[in-house]
Amino acid sequence: MREKTSHGFDMTRLKFIGLGLCTGVFAGIIVSLFRLGIEKISAHLPQWFTFLKHHLIYLPIAIIIVLLLTVINGFLIRKDPNIKGSGIPQVEGQLRGQLSLNWWSVLSKKFVGGLLSISSGLFLGREGPSIQLGASVGQGMGEMLHLNVAERKIMISSGAAAGLSAAFNAPIAAVLFILEEVHHNFSPLVWLTSFASALASNFISLNIFGLTPVLYLGPLKSLPLKHYGALLIMGIFLGILALFYQQVLLSLEKWYSKLPLKKEFYSLVPFLLLIPVGIFFPNELGGGNQVIHQLGNEKLFFWTLLGLFALRFIFSMISYGSGLPGGIFLPILTLGAILGGIFGVLWCQITGLDQVYIANFIICAMAGYFAAIGKAPLTALILITEMVGTVQHLMPLGVVCLAAYVTLDLLGGRPIYEALLERMVAPDFGTFHGKKTTIEFPVIAESHFSGRMIRDFVWPKEMLLTSIIRGEEEILTRGDTVMRTGDVLVILTDTGLAQQIKFKLEELEKNNPEDLAL
């Protein structure tokens, strides 16, 4: 039962808002330092590779540096394999109870490994590692305060939101990402704590990096309404290419396994390839935010964009497939921006539309491509709005995100981070750990729970439905208690059975109790 004052004020919420603010401050400092280090080192890469291009006598030194980076990252990954990749699947695994991580090990090794990998110029993003760094801060605070399992998960969620908020200066999108992509449901306590954490983290980040949005492209004209049909076409186009992206990304482990290298040293491949890529394309290195700025402020040509897409796609796959601590979030946005540029150039040539509107296609394609690959359209819409710094494109962003999402869904695509988690760990369908936890399960509009009494269903025997959160009230349950749309079921179970219970409830709510009786 939630703790309330004599005036009915929910003290539990106040407590977690305070915890969220504290988590946001600490996560904001750590992630901002992480982001600052990447930006400071990356800023010198074009000069370094240009120097190397004209002084190839130093090539052996570059190879030695590559070998050193491979060994250091290999050592870190061997010590803690949970720092591999973006870190978002690991956070989802923690919240599902499928993974148990040492927060300090992940925090320290992910920081060093991510800094070395991303700042080297590989096509990796900072956002995934930032989310895992923030989640580790939240987990650490939960453990130090001796919170129970359910409360620690709230802290992990809020820390993850703080990490994304500081990485992109996008607090609203950070909260939506946690709810839409990680939890797949709306928990009042989770979103409130995450919101407080994201705001505190963003405040820290803004004081270091300034108020200018991360992907600000200057003042933009609104796309004429008569060209909105192009947005639907582009959304379908992005949805198809998003499925191709998912299929390639999920095949990388199989391809890398053919190499005569230990897993922790797969990074030798992208680090060696980084030398020729840096020599010939010094301005294209990194996660891609500088590429997006260039696209929004330069005259664009079809074949140049097509070549740039091929380069970014192939090398980002090679970079991520090696298992280095780095994300795909920003590289996905970069690829989407390039696809938007390609589509915009073609559309302007076909219709005679002024090329000043190509920037609109770039912005919308970033959102659409990510919305499809991550299957998180609301997050994509708000994320791009915050990163670009304008709300005038909400309608076209929504059109493209919806079209891309529906296209990928019809083609059978799945949320990419969920798919990556399943490659990482086998689903846990019931291991009794002997530790209790509470989970919250929302009653959605299409659920057969809505409008039914609790006694109408045969609930899993491994759980106890203790109460229902309805608005500001928490109701103790009886057999004749009627569940309503918008209710949140509070369930007591074992930590090792939590994911199994969620699967069972999802199946149970899809079936009409009368049909089951037959």
C-alpha positions as CSV (number, residue, x, y, z in Angstrom):
1,M,0.0,0.0,0.0
2,R,1.3,3.4,-0.9
3,E,2.1,5.8,2.0
4,K,-0.1,8.9,2.3
5,T,-0.3,11.8,4.6
6,S,-3.4,12.7,6.6
7,H,-4.3,15.1,3.7
8,G,-4.1,12.3,1.2
9,F,-0.9,13.3,-0.4
10,D,1.0,10.4,-1.9
11,M,4.4,10.3,0.0
12,T,5.6,7.4,-2.2
13,R,5.5,9.6,-5.3
14,L,7.3,12.5,-3.4
15,K,10.0,10.0,-2.2
16,F,10.6,8.8,-5.8
17,I,10.6,12.2,-7.3
18,G,13.4,13.1,-4.8
19,L,15.3,9.9,-5.7
20,G,14.8,10.6,-9.4
21,L,16.2,14.1,-9.0
22,C,19.3,12.7,-7.2
23,T,19.8,10.0,-9.8
24,G,19.4,12.6,-12.6
25,V,22.1,14.8,-11.1
26,F,24.7,12.1,-10.7
27,A,23.8,10.5,-14.1
28,G,23.8,13.9,-15.8
29,I,27.4,14.6,-14.5
30,I,28.7,11.2,-15.6
31,V,27.0,11.1,-19.0
32,S,27.9,14.8,-19.7
33,L,31.6,14.0,-18.9
34,F,31.3,10.9,-21.2
35,R,29.8,13.0,-24.0
36,L,32.3,15.9,-23.5
37,G,35.2,13.5,-23.7
38,I,33.9,12.0,-27.0
39,E,33.3,15.5,-28.5
40,K,36.7,16.9,-27.5
41,I,38.6,13.9,-28.9
42,S,36.5,13.5,-32.0
43,A,36.9,17.1,-32.9
44,H,40.6,16.5,-33.7
45,L,40.1,13.3,-35.8
46,P,39.9,15.0,-39.2
47,Q,43.2,16.8,-38.7
48,W,44.9,13.7,-37.4
49,F,43.8,11.6,-40.4
50,T,44.6,14.3,-42.8
51,F,48.1,14.5,-41.4
52,L,48.4,10.7,-41.6
53,K,47.3,10.9,-45.3
54,H,50.1,13.2,-46.2
55,H,52.7,11.5,-43.9
56,L,52.2,7.8,-44.4
57,I,55.5,7.2,-42.7
58,Y,53.5,7.3,-39.5
59,L,51.2,4.5,-40.6
60,P,53.0,1.9,-38.3
61,I,52.2,4.2,-35.3
62,A,48.6,4.3,-36.3
63,I,48.5,0.5,-36.5
64,I,50.1,0.2,-33.1
65,I,47.4,2.5,-31.7
66,V,44.8,0.3,-33.3
67,L,46.2,-2.8,-31.7
68,L,46.4,-1.0,-28.4
69,L,42.7,0.0,-28.6
70,T,41.8,-3.6,-29.6
71,V,43.7,-5.1,-26.6
72,I,42.2,-2.5,-24.1
73,N,38.7,-3.0,-25.2
74,G,39.2,-6.8,-25.4
75,F,40.4,-6.8,-21.8
76,L,37.4,-4.7,-20.6
77,I,34.9,-6.9,-22.5
78,R,36.5,-10.1,-21.2
79,K,36.2,-8.8,-17.6
80,D,32.6,-7.8,-18.1
81,P,30.8,-9.0,-21.3
82,N,27.7,-6.9,-20.3
83,I,29.4,-3.8,-21.6
84,K,29.2,-5.0,-25.2
85,G,27.1,-3.1,-27.7
86,S,24.8,-0.3,-27.0
87,G,23.7,-1.4,-23.5
88,I,20.0,-0.9,-24.1
89,P,19.2,-4.6,-24.4
90,Q,21.1,-5.2,-21.2
91,V,19.0,-2.6,-19.4
92,E,15.8,-4.2,-20.8
93,G,17.1,-7.6,-19.6
94,Q,17.7,-6.2,-16.1
95,L,14.2,-4.8,-15.9
96,R,12.7,-8.1,-17.0
97,G,14.7,-10.0,-14.4
98,Q,16.7,-11.9,-17.1
99,L,20.1,-10.3,-16.4
100,S,21.9,-9.5,-13.2
101,L,24.6,-6.8,-13.6
102,N,27.3,-5.5,-11.3
103,W,26.6,-1.7,-11.5
104,W,30.1,-0.5,-10.7
105,S,31.8,-2.9,-13.1
106,V,29.5,-1.8,-15.9
107,L,29.7,1.9,-15.0
108,S,33.5,2.0,-15.0
109,K,34.2,-0.3,-17.9
110,K,31.5,1.0,-20.1
111,F,32.7,4.6,-19.6
112,V,36.3,3.8,-20.5
113,G,35.5,1.3,-23.3
114,G,32.8,3.5,-24.8
115,L,35.0,6.6,-24.7
116,L,37.8,4.8,-26.5
117,S,35.5,3.2,-29.1
118,I,33.3,6.1,-30.0
119,S,35.9,8.9,-29.9
120,S,38.1,6.8,-32.2
121,G,35.9,7.7,-35.1
122,L,34.0,4.4,-35.5
123,F,30.4,4.8,-36.7
124,L,29.0,4.2,-33.2
125,G,26.6,6.3,-31.1
126,R,26.9,7.6,-27.6
127,E,23.3,7.3,-26.6
128,G,23.2,3.5,-25.9
129,P,26.2,3.6,-23.6
130,S,24.8,6.8,-22.0
131,I,21.5,4.9,-21.2
132,Q,23.4,2.0,-19.7
133,L,25.7,4.4,-17.7
134,G,22.6,6.2,-16.3
135,A,20.9,2.8,-15.5
136,S,24.1,1.8,-13.6
137,V,23.9,5.0,-11.6
138,G,20.3,4.3,-10.8
139,Q,21.0,0.7,-9.8
140,G,23.9,1.8,-7.6
141,M,21.8,4.3,-5.8
142,G,19.1,1.6,-5.3
143,E,21.5,-0.8,-3.8
144,M,23.2,1.7,-1.6
145,L,19.8,2.8,-0.2
146,H,18.8,-0.9,0.3
147,L,15.7,-0.5,-1.8
148,N,13.6,-3.6,-2.7
149,V,13.8,-5.3,-6.1
150,A,10.7,-3.4,-7.5
151,E,12.1,0.0,-6.3
152,R,15.5,-0.7,-7.8
153,K,13.9,-1.3,-11.1
154,I,12.3,2.1,-10.9
155,M,15.7,3.6,-10.1
156,I,17.3,1.7,-13.1
157,S,14.5,3.1,-15.4
158,S,15.0,6.6,-14.1
159,G,18.7,6.4,-14.5
160,A,18.3,5.2,-18.1
161,A,16.0,8.1,-18.9
162,A,18.6,10.5,-17.4
163,G,21.3,9.0,-19.5
164,L,19.4,9.5,-22.8
165,S,18.3,13.0,-21.7
166,A,21.9,14.1,-21.1
167,A,23.2,12.4,-24.3
168,F,20.7,14.3,-26.6
169,N,19.3,17.1,-24.4
170,A,15.9,15.5,-24.9
171,P,14.2,14.8,-21.6
172,I,10.6,14.2,-22.8
173,A,11.8,11.8,-25.5
174,A,13.9,10.0,-22.8
175,V,10.9,9.3,-20.7
176,L,8.9,8.2,-23.7
177,F,11.7,5.9,-24.7
178,I,11.7,4.2,-21.3
179,L,7.9,3.7,-21.4
180,E,7.5,2.8,-25.0
181,E,10.6,0.9,-25.9
182,V,11.8,-0.5,-22.6
183,H,8.7,-1.1,-20.4
184,H,6.1,-1.3,-23.2
185,N,3.5,0.1,-20.7
186,F,2.6,3.2,-18.8
187,S,3.5,3.0,-15.0
188,P,2.7,6.3,-13.2
189,L,5.5,5.8,-10.7
190,V,8.0,4.9,-13.3
191,W,7.2,7.8,-15.6
192,L,7.1,10.3,-12.7
193,T,10.5,9.2,-11.3
194,S,12.0,9.0,-14.8
195,F,10.7,12.5,-15.7
196,A,12.3,14.0,-12.6
197,S,15.5,12.3,-13.3
198,A,15.5,13.3,-17.0
199,L,14.9,16.9,-16.2
200,A,17.7,17.0,-13.6
201,S,20.1,15.3,-16.0
202,N,19.1,17.7,-18.8
203,F,19.7,20.7,-16.6
204,I,23.3,19.5,-15.9
205,S,23.8,18.8,-19.6
206,L,22.5,22.2,-20.7
207,N,24.9,24.0,-18.3
208,I,27.8,22.2,-20.0
209,F,26.8,22.1,-23.7
210,G,24.5,25.1,-23.9
211,L,20.9,25.6,-25.0
212,T,21.3,25.0,-28.7
213,P,19.5,21.8,-29.7
214,V,21.8,18.9,-30.7
215,L,20.7,18.8,-34.3
216,Y,19.6,22.4,-34.9
217,L,19.4,23.0,-38.6
218,G,18.4,26.7,-38.5
219,P,15.0,28.2,-39.4
220,L,13.0,25.9,-41.7
221,K,10.1,26.4,-44.0
222,S,7.0,24.2,-43.6
223,L,6.4,21.7,-46.3
224,P,3.4,22.7,-48.5
225,L,0.3,20.5,-47.7
226,K,0.0,19.4,-51.3
227,H,3.3,17.5,-50.9
228,Y,2.2,15.5,-47.9
229,G,1.5,12.5,-50.2
230,A,5.3,12.3,-50.6
231,L,5.6,11.8,-46.8
232,L,3.4,8.7,-47.0
233,I,5.5,7.3,-49.9
234,M,8.8,8.1,-48.0
235,G,7.4,6.4,-44.9
236,I,6.7,3.2,-46.8
237,F,10.2,3.4,-48.3
238,L,11.7,3.9,-44.9
239,G,9.8,1.0,-43.4
240,I,11.0,-1.4,-46.1
241,L,14.6,-0.3,-45.6
242,A,14.2,-0.5,-41.8
243,L,13.4,-4.3,-42.2
244,F,16.6,-4.7,-44.3
245,Y,18.6,-2.9,-41.5
246,Q,17.2,-5.2,-38.9
247,Q,18.0,-8.3,-40.8
248,V,21.6,-7.3,-41.5
249,L,22.2,-6.2,-37.9
250,L,20.8,-9.5,-36.5
251,S,23.1,-11.4,-38.9
252,L,26.3,-9.7,-37.8
253,E,27.1,-12.2,-35.0
254,K,27.0,-15.1,-37.4
255,W,29.3,-13.3,-39.9
256,Y,31.8,-12.3,-37.3
257,S,31.9,-15.9,-35.8
258,K,33.6,-17.0,-39.0
259,L,36.7,-14.9,-38.2
260,P,39.7,-16.7,-36.6
261,L,39.5,-14.3,-33.6
262,K,38.2,-14.6,-30.1
263,K,35.0,-12.7,-29.5
264,E,36.5,-10.0,-27.4
265,F,39.0,-9.2,-30.2
266,Y,36.5,-8.8,-33.1
267,S,37.1,-5.1,-32.7
268,L,40.4,-5.5,-34.6
269,V,38.4,-5.5,-37.8
270,P,36.7,-2.1,-37.5
271,F,39.8,-0.5,-35.9
272,L,42.0,-1.6,-38.9
273,L,39.4,-0.4,-41.4
274,L,39.1,2.9,-39.6
275,I,42.5,3.9,-40.9
276,P,41.6,3.9,-44.7
277,V,38.1,5.2,-43.9
278,G,39.7,8.1,-41.9
279,I,42.2,8.8,-44.5
280,F,39.7,9.1,-47.4
281,F,36.7,10.3,-45.5
282,P,38.0,12.2,-42.5
283,N,34.9,14.4,-42.2
284,E,32.5,11.4,-42.1
285,L,33.9,9.8,-38.9
286,G,31.9,9.3,-35.7
287,G,28.3,8.7,-34.8
288,G,27.0,11.1,-37.5
289,N,25.7,14.3,-35.9
290,Q,28.2,16.4,-37.9
291,V,27.0,14.6,-41.1
292,I,23.4,15.6,-40.3
293,H,24.4,19.2,-39.9
294,Q,26.2,19.1,-43.3
295,L,23.1,17.6,-45.0
296,G,20.9,20.4,-43.6
297,N,23.3,23.2,-44.8
298,E,24.8,22.1,-48.1
299,K,23.6,21.5,-51.6
300,L,22.8,17.9,-52.0
301,F,23.4,15.5,-55.0
302,F,21.8,12.1,-55.5
303,W,24.9,10.0,-56.3
304,T,27.0,11.6,-53.5
305,L,24.2,10.8,-51.0
306,L,23.9,7.3,-52.3
307,G,27.6,6.7,-51.8
308,L,27.5,8.3,-48.4
309,F,24.7,6.0,-47.4
310,A,26.6,2.9,-48.6
311,L,29.7,4.0,-46.6
312,R,27.7,4.8,-43.4
313,F,25.6,1.6,-43.6
314,I,28.4,-0.8,-44.2
315,F,30.9,0.6,-41.7
316,S,28.3,1.2,-39.0
317,M,27.4,-2.5,-39.3
318,I,31.1,-3.5,-39.1
319,S,31.6,-1.2,-36.1
320,Y,28.6,-2.4,-34.1
321,G,28.9,-6.1,-35.0
322,S,32.3,-6.2,-33.4
323,G,30.7,-5.9,-29.9
324,L,32.4,-2.7,-29.0
325,P,30.7,-0.5,-26.4
326,G,28.8,1.8,-28.7
327,G,25.2,2.4,-29.9
328,I,23.2,2.3,-33.0
329,F,20.8,5.1,-32.1
330,L,22.7,8.1,-33.6
331,P,23.9,6.0,-36.6
332,I,20.3,5.1,-37.3
333,L,19.3,8.8,-37.3
334,T,22.2,9.6,-39.6
335,L,21.2,6.9,-42.1
336,G,17.6,8.2,-41.9
337,A,18.8,11.7,-42.6
338,I,20.7,10.6,-45.7
339,L,17.7,8.6,-46.9
340,G,15.6,11.7,-46.4
341,G,18.1,13.7,-48.5
342,I,18.0,11.1,-51.3
343,F,14.2,11.1,-51.3
344,G,14.0,14.9,-51.1
345,V,16.4,15.4,-54.0
346,L,14.5,13.0,-56.2
347,W,11.1,14.5,-55.2
348,C,12.3,18.0,-56.0
349,Q,13.6,16.9,-59.4
350,I,10.4,15.2,-60.2
351,T,7.9,17.8,-59.0
352,G,10.0,21.0,-59.3
353,L,9.7,21.7,-55.6
354,D,12.3,24.2,-54.3
355,Q,15.3,22.3,-52.8
356,V,15.0,24.5,-49.7
357,Y,12.4,21.9,-48.5
358,I,14.8,19.0,-48.6
359,A,15.6,19.7,-45.0
360,N,12.0,18.8,-44.2
361,F,12.5,15.4,-45.7
362,I,15.8,15.0,-43.8
363,I,14.1,15.7,-40.5
364,C,11.1,13.5,-41.2
365,A,13.2,10.6,-42.4
366,M,15.3,10.6,-39.3
367,A,12.2,10.1,-37.2
368,G,10.6,7.6,-39.6
369,Y,13.6,5.4,-39.9
370,F,14.1,5.2,-36.2
371,A,10.4,4.8,-35.5
372,A,10.4,1.7,-37.8
373,I,13.6,0.1,-36.6
374,G,12.9,0.6,-32.9
375,K,9.1,0.3,-33.3
376,A,8.8,3.3,-31.1
377,P,7.0,6.0,-33.2
378,L,6.1,8.4,-30.3
379,T,9.6,8.4,-29.0
380,A,11.0,9.0,-32.5
381,L,8.6,11.9,-33.1
382,I,9.3,13.7,-29.8
383,L,13.1,12.9,-30.0
384,I,13.5,14.6,-33.4
385,T,11.4,17.5,-32.3
386,E,13.6,18.1,-29.2
387,M,16.8,17.5,-31.1
388,V,16.0,19.8,-34.0
389,G,14.4,22.4,-31.7
390,T,11.1,23.1,-33.6
391,V,7.5,22.0,-33.1
392,Q,6.3,23.1,-36.5
393,H,7.0,19.7,-38.0
394,L,5.0,17.6,-35.7
395,M,2.3,16.8,-38.3
396,P,4.7,15.7,-41.1
397,L,6.8,13.8,-38.5
398,G,3.7,12.0,-37.4
399,V,2.7,11.0,-40.9
400,V,6.1,9.6,-41.7
401,C,6.5,7.8,-38.4
402,L,3.1,6.1,-38.7
403,A,3.6,5.1,-42.3
404,A,7.1,3.6,-41.6
405,Y,5.9,1.9,-38.4
406,V,2.9,0.3,-40.1
407,T,5.0,-0.8,-43.1
408,L,7.6,-2.6,-40.9
409,D,4.8,-4.1,-38.8
410,L,3.1,-5.6,-41.9
411,L,6.4,-7.0,-43.0
412,G,6.9,-8.8,-39.7
413,G,9.6,-6.6,-38.2
414,R,10.2,-6.5,-34.4
415,P,11.6,-3.9,-32.0
416,I,15.3,-4.1,-32.6
417,Y,16.5,-3.9,-29.0
418,E,14.0,-6.6,-28.0
419,A,15.4,-8.8,-30.8
420,L,19.0,-8.1,-29.7
421,L,18.1,-9.0,-26.1
422,E,16.7,-12.4,-27.2
423,R,20.0,-13.0,-29.0
424,M,21.8,-12.2,-25.8
425,V,19.9,-14.3,-23.3
426,A,17.4,-17.1,-23.5
427,P,13.9,-16.2,-22.2
428,D,13.6,-17.2,-18.5
429,F,10.2,-19.0,-18.1
430,G,10.4,-19.8,-14.4
431,T,13.3,-20.0,-12.1
432,F,12.4,-19.6,-8.5
433,H,14.8,-17.2,-6.7
434,G,13.2,-17.0,-3.3
435,K,12.9,-13.2,-3.4
436,K,9.6,-11.4,-3.8
437,T,8.9,-8.5,-6.1
438,T,6.0,-6.5,-7.3
439,I,5.2,-5.9,-11.0
440,E,2.6,-3.5,-12.5
441,F,0.4,-4.6,-15.3
442,P,-1.7,-2.0,-17.2
443,V,-5.3,-2.7,-18.3
444,I,-5.5,-1.4,-21.9
445,A,-8.6,-0.6,-23.9
446,E,-8.6,-3.8,-26.0
447,S,-7.9,-6.1,-23.0
448,H,-10.5,-8.6,-21.9
449,F,-9.7,-7.6,-18.3
450,S,-11.5,-4.3,-18.8
451,G,-15.1,-4.4,-17.4
452,R,-14.6,-7.9,-15.9
453,M,-14.4,-9.0,-12.3
454,I,-11.3,-10.5,-10.9
455,R,-13.0,-13.8,-10.2
456,D,-13.9,-14.2,-13.9
457,F,-10.3,-15.3,-14.6
458,V,-8.1,-18.2,-13.5
459,W,-5.0,-16.3,-12.5
460,P,-1.5,-17.9,-12.6
461,K,-0.9,-19.7,-9.3
462,E,2.6,-18.2,-9.0
463,M,1.2,-14.6,-8.4
464,L,-1.0,-12.7,-6.0
465,L,-3.0,-9.7,-7.3
466,T,-2.7,-7.4,-4.2
467,S,-4.3,-4.2,-5.4
468,I,-5.3,-2.0,-8.3
469,I,-4.0,1.6,-8.9
470,R,-6.9,3.7,-10.3
471,G,-6.0,7.3,-10.8
472,E,-4.8,8.6,-7.5
473,E,-6.3,5.8,-5.5
474,E,-5.0,2.3,-4.7
475,I,-7.8,-0.3,-4.2
476,L,-7.4,-3.5,-2.3
477,T,-8.8,-6.3,-4.5
478,R,-11.7,-8.8,-3.9
479,G,-13.2,-11.4,-6.2
480,D,-16.0,-9.0,-7.2
481,T,-13.7,-6.0,-7.9
482,V,-14.3,-4.8,-11.5
483,M,-11.2,-4.0,-13.5
484,R,-11.4,-0.9,-15.8
485,T,-9.4,0.5,-18.7
486,G,-6.5,2.5,-17.3
487,D,-6.2,0.5,-14.2
488,V,-2.8,-0.8,-13.2
489,L,-2.7,-4.2,-11.6
490,V,-0.2,-4.5,-8.7
491,I,1.0,-8.1,-8.6
492,L,3.2,-9.9,-6.0
493,T,5.5,-12.7,-7.3
494,D,9.0,-14.1,-7.2
495,T,11.8,-12.2,-8.9
496,G,12.7,-15.2,-11.0
497,L,9.1,-15.6,-12.2
498,A,8.2,-12.0,-13.0
499,Q,8.8,-12.3,-16.8
500,Q,6.9,-15.5,-16.9
501,I,4.0,-13.9,-15.1
502,K,3.9,-11.0,-17.6
503,F,3.8,-13.4,-20.5
504,K,1.0,-15.4,-18.9
505,L,-1.0,-12.2,-18.2
506,E,-0.6,-11.0,-21.8
507,E,-2.0,-14.3,-23.0
508,L,-4.8,-14.2,-20.4
509,E,-6.0,-10.7,-21.3
510,K,-6.3,-11.7,-25.0
511,N,-8.9,-14.4,-24.3
512,N,-12.6,-13.8,-23.4
513,P,-13.3,-15.8,-20.2
514,E,-16.5,-17.2,-21.7
515,D,-14.5,-18.6,-24.6
516,L,-12.1,-20.2,-22.1
517,A,-15.0,-21.7,-20.2
518,L,-16.2,-23.4,-23.4
